Amino acid sequence: MSIDAPPRPEPAQPDATGLNRLTDRPSAKVSRRLRISGRAPARPAPSAAFHSVSAATAVLLGLVAIGAAIHEPVLIPPLAASAALVHSAPTLPLAQPRSVVIGHLIGALVGYAVLGAAGSSPWAAAVAAGVTLALNTAARTPHSPACASAVVIVLQTPAPVRFVPLLLGSAVLLVLTGYAASRIRRTAPRYPAYWW
């Protein structure tokens, strides 16, 4: 008595793209290479990279100039990170005006609340960053540099009457320069993807 087994399928050969023609999955060789090299985004065109880097650098230099004119440190590390997001990844939710401005405002409020409750210490700064992240997530204003703003406030203890208006004014300036820069280069993605 014999039992007929279904015929075994022929092993599929990858095509020139490395995809298995029958399953549209990467072949074993290509799959291994993808795991090793990762799935990094494509390198931007030189003109696009120059445009975004130039715009981000210009707005950061503008913040330095404003700080020099009013004798206040306006450029803080979280704003440099915000500028990088706005000018290099203008379509991400983290780069949208709502996230940039409201995110930094939440970070400032949390930073001063934690500073008032727990004082200035690295432990308190870590808590402030975590609470800022949680509140920004709940408010649908994801902006990771806002967590750094809370840390700066807890560790540096700037006067709120001077620091908060400078932080918010700088965040608004970043948004406005992102808007303007996206209109200068015709092929650039439009910023913002949404205002609110």
N, C-alpha and C positions, 0 to 999 in steps of 0.2 A: 504494500500500500504506500502510495507516495502522496505527499502533501505539497501542492504547488505553492511556492512562496512568491510574493509579488517581486517583479524584477527590481533590482537595486538601481537607483538612479545613478547616472554617470556623474562623477564629480565635476562640478562646474569650473570652468577656467575663467580667471579674471580677465577683463578687457583692458584696453589701454589706460583707462582711468583708475584701474585697481579694483573696480567693483565686480562682484560676482554677477554674471549676466542673468542668472536665474533668480537670484534673491535680492539684488540691488544692495547687498551688504558689502562692506569692504572685505577684500580677501584677507587671509591670515597675515600675509606679509605687510599689506597696507595697514591693517588694523593694529599690528604691533608697532609700526612706525608712528601711527596716530597717538597711541598710548604713550610712547616715549617723547614725542615732540609736543604733545598737547594740541589744543585747538585755539591757538592765539589768533586774534583778529588779523585781517589782512593789513599789510603796511599801507598807510595812506599815501596818496599821491604827493610828491614833493611840494607842489603848490598849495595843497590843502594843509599839509603839516606846517609849512611856512606861515600860512595865513593864521592858523589857530595859535601857534606859538607866538607870533608877533602880536596878535590881539591880546593874549593873556599877559605877555610881558609889558605891553603898553599900559594896560590898566593897573598892573602892579606898580609900575613906575609912577603912574598917576597918584596912587595911594601914598607912595613914599613922598612925592612932591607935596601933597596935601598935608601930610604929617609934618614935613619940614616947615611949611608955611605957618601952621598953627602950633608948632612945637609940641606935638603929641605923636606917640607911635601909633600910626594908623594901620600899617601893614603888620598883621599878625599871621602866624603860620596857617591857621584855619582858612583865612581869606585867600592865601595862595592856592590851597587845595580847592577851594570853591571856584577860583578863576580857571584852574585846570579843567574842572568838570564842565563849566559853562562853555568854555571855548574849544575843548577837545572832544567832548561827548555831549553835544547840545540836545540830543534826543532822549537821553536817559531821564527817568523820573527824578534822580538825584540832582539834576542840573536845572530843573524848571524853577521859575521865579517863586512859586509858592513854597517849594522846598528850601530854596536858598534863603529867602528873607524870613519866613516863619520858622524854619529850622534853626537859624542862628538866634532868633528871638527866644525860642524855647530853650536853646542851649544857655543863653545868658540868664534867663530867669531861673533855670535849674542850678546853674553855677552859683549864683548869688544866694539862692535858698540853701544849698548844701553848705556854702561857705558860712552863712549865718548860723546854721544848726550844728555843724561839726568842725568848723575852723578850717585852716589851710593845712592840708597834709596830702601826701600821695594817696592814702587810703580814701580820703574824702573825694579827691579828684576822680578816682576810679569809680566811685559810687555815682558821682555827678555825670560821668560819661554814660554809665549804664542807664540811669534814669532818663537822660536826654534821649538816648536811643529808643527806649521804651515809649516815651511820650511822642517822639517824632513818628514812630511807627503807628501809634494809635491815632495821631492827627493826620495821617496820610501825607506827611511832609518828610520823606526820607532824604537826609542830607548828612552824610558821615562827618564832614568838617564841623558841623554844629556840635558834635560830641567833643571835638577838640577845643571848641570855644568854651565849653563848660569847664574843661580841664585847665585851660589858660586862666580863667577867672578864679578858680579855686586855688591854683598854685601861685598866681601873681597878685591877687587881691587888688585889681584896679578899682578906682572910685566909680561906682555905677552911674553917677550923674554925667560923667565925662565919657566913660567907656561904651555904654549901651547906645547912645546916639551915633557915636563913631562907627560901631560895629554895624548897626542897621543902615546907616548912610552908605557905608562901604559895600554892604550886600546889595543895596539898590543900585549902586554904581556898577557893580559887576553884572547885574542883570541888564541894565541899560546898554552897557558896552557889548554884551553878548548879542542883544537885539540889533544894535547898529552894525556890528561886525558881520552878522549873518546876512545883512542886506547889501554889504559892499561887494562881496564875492557872489556872483550869480549862481554858481554851482554848489554853494555851501548849503547844508541843511538849514531850514528856517528855524530860528530860535525866537521865541520859545515854542515848544510843541503845544503847550497850553499855559495860560496865565494863572488860572485858579483852579 
